[in-house]
Amino acid sequence: MPVSVIIGIALHLLVKGKILFSIMFTLLAVGALFGALFIWLLG
């Protein structure tokens, strides 16, 4: 999932190196992408 990696890097830069926030936002973004993919495949 290269898109989630790019999102994670962008969010890490936006929160200025706050690791906890960047990890949380990255996990949320990955979860949202997997959820959208799952719904798209089932739909």
Backbone as XML, in Angstrom:
<?xml version="1.0"?>
<chain id="A" units="angstrom">
  <residue number="1" name="MET">
    <atom name="N" x="0.844" y="-1.199" z="0.000"/>
    <atom name="CA" x="0.000" y="0.000" z="0.000"/>
    <atom name="C" x="0.880" y="1.250" z="0.000"/>
  </residue>
  <residue number="2" name="PRO">
    <atom name="N" x="1.438" y="1.635" z="-1.139"/>
    <atom name="CA" x="2.291" y="2.829" z="-1.162"/>
    <atom name="C" x="1.535" y="4.108" z="-0.828"/>
  </residue>
  <residue number="3" name="VAL">
    <atom name="N" x="0.228" y="4.143" z="-1.088"/>
    <atom name="CA" x="-0.557" y="5.344" z="-0.773"/>
    <atom name="C" x="-0.558" y="5.600" z="0.727"/>
  </residue>
  <residue number="4" name="SER">
    <atom name="N" x="-0.720" y="4.550" z="1.515"/>
    <atom name="CA" x="-0.740" y="4.731" z="2.969"/>
    <atom name="C" x="0.623" y="5.173" z="3.493"/>
  </residue>
  <residue number="5" name="VAL">
    <atom name="N" x="1.698" y="4.730" z="2.839"/>
    <atom name="CA" x="3.035" y="5.181" z="3.240"/>
    <atom name="C" x="3.180" y="6.675" z="2.986"/>
  </residue>
  <residue number="6" name="ILE">
    <atom name="N" x="2.717" y="7.138" z="1.821"/>
    <atom name="CA" x="2.781" y="8.569" z="1.488"/>
    <atom name="C" x="1.942" y="9.378" z="2.467"/>
  </residue>
  <residue number="7" name="ILE">
    <atom name="N" x="0.747" y="8.874" z="2.790"/>
    <atom name="CA" x="-0.116" y="9.565" z="3.755"/>
    <atom name="C" x="0.576" y="9.640" z="5.118"/>
  </residue>
  <residue number="8" name="GLY">
    <atom name="N" x="1.214" y="8.543" z="5.507"/>
    <atom name="CA" x="1.913" y="8.529" z="6.792"/>
    <atom name="C" x="3.049" y="9.532" z="6.846"/>
  </residue>
  <residue number="9" name="ILE">
    <atom name="N" x="3.827" y="9.610" z="5.768"/>
    <atom name="CA" x="4.936" y="10.568" z="5.721"/>
    <atom name="C" x="4.405" y="11.995" z="5.757"/>
  </residue>
  <residue number="10" name="ALA">
    <atom name="N" x="3.349" y="12.267" z="4.993"/>
    <atom name="CA" x="2.773" y="13.615" z="4.963"/>
    <atom name="C" x="2.249" y="14.008" z="6.341"/>
  </residue>
  <residue number="11" name="LEU">
    <atom name="N" x="1.538" y="13.103" z="6.996"/>
    <atom name="CA" x="1.014" y="13.409" z="8.324"/>
    <atom name="C" x="2.135" y="13.568" z="9.342"/>
  </residue>
  <residue number="12" name="HIS">
    <atom name="N" x="3.204" y="12.781" z="9.188"/>
    <atom name="CA" x="4.347" y="12.906" z="10.091"/>
    <atom name="C" x="4.974" y="14.290" z="9.962"/>
  </residue>
  <residue number="13" name="LEU">
    <atom name="N" x="5.062" y="14.797" z="8.738"/>
    <atom name="CA" x="5.603" y="16.140" z="8.539"/>
    <atom name="C" x="4.645" y="17.198" z="9.078"/>
  </residue>
  <residue number="14" name="LEU">
    <atom name="N" x="3.332" y="16.958" z="8.938"/>
    <atom name="CA" x="2.356" y="17.942" z="9.400"/>
    <atom name="C" x="2.354" y="18.064" z="10.922"/>
  </residue>
  <residue number="15" name="VAL">
    <atom name="N" x="2.532" y="16.959" z="11.631"/>
    <atom name="CA" x="2.521" y="17.035" z="13.095"/>
    <atom name="C" x="3.907" y="17.306" z="13.659"/>
  </residue>
  <residue number="16" name="LYS">
    <atom name="N" x="4.858" y="17.600" z="12.798"/>
    <atom name="CA" x="6.204" y="18.030" z="13.171"/>
    <atom name="C" x="6.907" y="17.041" z="14.095"/>
  </residue>
  <residue number="17" name="GLY">
    <atom name="N" x="6.876" y="15.753" z="13.696"/>
    <atom name="CA" x="7.679" y="14.764" z="14.387"/>
    <atom name="C" x="7.082" y="14.202" z="15.661"/>
  </residue>
  <residue number="18" name="LYS">
    <atom name="N" x="5.824" y="14.500" z="15.946"/>
    <atom name="CA" x="5.201" y="13.892" z="17.122"/>
    <atom name="C" x="4.824" y="12.455" z="16.763"/>
  </residue>
  <residue number="19" name="ILE">
    <atom name="N" x="5.666" y="11.529" z="17.206"/>
    <atom name="CA" x="5.571" y="10.134" z="16.762"/>
    <atom name="C" x="4.209" y="9.524" z="17.093"/>
  </residue>
  <residue number="20" name="LEU">
    <atom name="N" x="3.713" y="9.763" z="18.289"/>
    <atom name="CA" x="2.456" y="9.138" z="18.694"/>
    <atom name="C" x="1.313" y="9.569" z="17.783"/>
  </residue>
  <residue number="21" name="PHE">
    <atom name="N" x="1.226" y="10.884" z="17.511"/>
    <atom name="CA" x="0.161" y="11.369" z="16.644"/>
    <atom name="C" x="0.311" y="10.840" z="15.229"/>
  </residue>
  <residue number="22" name="SER">
    <atom name="N" x="1.551" y="10.803" z="14.723"/>
    <atom name="CA" x="1.743" y="10.336" z="13.351"/>
    <atom name="C" x="1.402" y="8.852" z="13.236"/>
  </residue>
  <residue number="23" name="ILE">
    <atom name="N" x="1.724" y="8.060" z="14.260"/>
    <atom name="CA" x="1.365" y="6.638" z="14.234"/>
    <atom name="C" x="-0.146" y="6.472" z="14.270"/>
  </residue>
  <residue number="24" name="MET">
    <atom name="N" x="-0.821" y="7.233" z="15.121"/>
    <atom name="CA" x="-2.274" y="7.134" z="15.212"/>
    <atom name="C" x="-2.934" y="7.516" z="13.895"/>
  </residue>
  <residue number="25" name="PHE">
    <atom name="N" x="-2.503" y="8.636" z="13.306"/>
    <atom name="CA" x="-3.094" y="9.077" z="12.047"/>
    <atom name="C" x="-2.792" y="8.099" z="10.921"/>
  </residue>
  <residue number="26" name="THR">
    <atom name="N" x="-1.595" y="7.521" z="10.921"/>
    <atom name="CA" x="-1.247" y="6.544" z="9.885"/>
    <atom name="C" x="-2.118" y="5.302" z="10.012"/>
  </residue>
  <residue number="27" name="LEU">
    <atom name="N" x="-2.317" y="4.821" z="11.237"/>
    <atom name="CA" x="-3.172" y="3.652" z="11.433"/>
    <atom name="C" x="-4.606" y="3.950" z="11.015"/>
  </residue>
  <residue number="28" name="LEU">
    <atom name="N" x="-5.091" y="5.147" z="11.320"/>
    <atom name="CA" x="-6.439" y="5.516" z="10.897"/>
    <atom name="C" x="-6.546" y="5.575" z="9.381"/>
  </residue>
  <residue number="29" name="ALA">
    <atom name="N" x="-5.527" y="6.144" z="8.727"/>
    <atom name="CA" x="-5.547" y="6.239" z="7.268"/>
    <atom name="C" x="-5.507" y="4.856" z="6.633"/>
  </residue>
  <residue number="30" name="VAL">
    <atom name="N" x="-4.655" y="3.972" z="7.157"/>
    <atom name="CA" x="-4.575" y="2.609" z="6.622"/>
    <atom name="C" x="-5.898" y="1.882" z="6.836"/>
  </residue>
  <residue number="31" name="GLY">
    <atom name="N" x="-6.484" y="2.045" z="8.012"/>
    <atom name="CA" x="-7.781" y="1.419" z="8.281"/>
    <atom name="C" x="-8.862" y="1.925" z="7.347"/>
  </residue>
  <residue number="32" name="ALA">
    <atom name="N" x="-8.860" y="3.229" z="7.084"/>
    <atom name="CA" x="-9.847" y="3.799" z="6.170"/>
    <atom name="C" x="-9.649" y="3.273" z="4.753"/>
  </residue>
  <residue number="33" name="LEU">
    <atom name="N" x="-8.391" y="3.162" z="4.314"/>
    <atom name="CA" x="-8.126" y="2.654" z="2.969"/>
    <atom name="C" x="-8.534" y="1.190" z="2.846"/>
  </residue>
  <residue number="34" name="PHE">
    <atom name="N" x="-8.219" y="0.384" z="3.851"/>
    <atom name="CA" x="-8.621" y="-1.021" z="3.806"/>
    <atom name="C" x="-10.142" y="-1.153" z="3.861"/>
  </residue>
  <residue number="35" name="GLY">
    <atom name="N" x="-10.795" y="-0.318" z="4.665"/>
    <atom name="CA" x="-12.256" y="-0.341" z="4.726"/>
    <atom name="C" x="-12.880" y="0.022" z="3.395"/>
  </residue>
  <residue number="36" name="ALA">
    <atom name="N" x="-12.346" y="1.061" z="2.747"/>
    <atom name="CA" x="-12.867" y="1.464" z="1.438"/>
    <atom name="C" x="-12.642" y="0.364" z="0.403"/>
  </residue>
  <residue number="37" name="LEU">
    <atom name="N" x="-11.474" y="-0.260" z="0.435"/>
    <atom name="CA" x="-11.181" y="-1.357" z="-0.496"/>
    <atom name="C" x="-12.113" y="-2.535" z="-0.242"/>
  </residue>
  <residue number="38" name="PHE">
    <atom name="N" x="-12.357" y="-2.855" z="1.017"/>
    <atom name="CA" x="-13.231" y="-3.970" z="1.371"/>
    <atom name="C" x="-14.659" y="-3.715" z="0.895"/>
  </residue>
  <residue number="39" name="ILE">
    <atom name="N" x="-15.161" y="-2.498" z="1.146"/>
    <atom name="CA" x="-16.515" y="-2.140" z="0.712"/>
    <atom name="C" x="-16.609" y="-2.160" z="-0.810"/>
  </residue>
  <residue number="40" name="TRP">
    <atom name="N" x="-15.560" y="-1.659" z="-1.486"/>
    <atom name="CA" x="-15.548" y="-1.641" z="-2.948"/>
    <atom name="C" x="-15.568" y="-3.056" z="-3.513"/>
  </residue>
  <residue number="41" name="LEU">
    <atom name="N" x="-14.803" y="-3.961" z="-2.892"/>
    <atom name="CA" x="-14.772" y="-5.348" z="-3.368"/>
    <atom name="C" x="-16.098" y="-6.060" z="-3.117"/>
  </residue>
  <residue number="42" name="LEU">
    <atom name="N" x="-16.741" y="-5.771" z="-2.001"/>
    <atom name="CA" x="-18.021" y="-6.412" z="-1.701"/>
    <atom name="C" x="-19.169" y="-5.799" z="-2.493"/>
  </residue>
  <residue number="43" name="GLY">
    <atom name="N" x="-19.049" y="-4.513" z="-2.788"/>
    <atom name="CA" x="-20.126" y="-3.816" z="-3.489"/>
    <atom name="C" x="-20.188" y="-4.197" z="-4.925"/>
  </residue>
</chain>
